Amino acid sequence: MTRETSIAWAKTACALTFVVGLVAAGGSTAAASEPWRLLFDILKWPLDGDPAGFQGDTPALNAVLGGVMVGWATLMYFVLAGPIARGDVELVRPLMISVGVWFVVDCTGSLLAGLPGNVVLNVGFLALFLPPLLALSRQHGVGR
């Protein structure tokens, strides 16, 4: 995979994360919560219209989660589009570490919370981020 392809792929993963973050933030209001509630209904299987856990402080947590996802995706996008695209490959390793830390913490928390479906979703996101970041890392010998 070329450097340009790796960067474009990783930027696309950032854009998707950004959109999912906006959907999560939308879960903070009743008017915009349906896409997020549907995702959680799928993750809490069976699909029954009752995404357990959507009560009390959940709208506030959705807002925070959405903000964190949007911010993380924005940071990664601009690191990829700026310094990494200009050849500063030393920043690839911190991006890989942040994706790895997110994956471990999010999957562990999901399993502890009884939400194994989210681990499946996380594997999908990992599959979006890891290949281009690994390709960039290998192309430039980052971390050796």
PyMOL commands that set and color helices and strands:
alter all, ss='L'
color gray80, all
select helices_A, chain A and resi 3-26+30-32+34-43+58-84+89-112+116-140
alter helices_A, ss='H'
color red, helices_A
deselect
rebuild
show_as cartoon
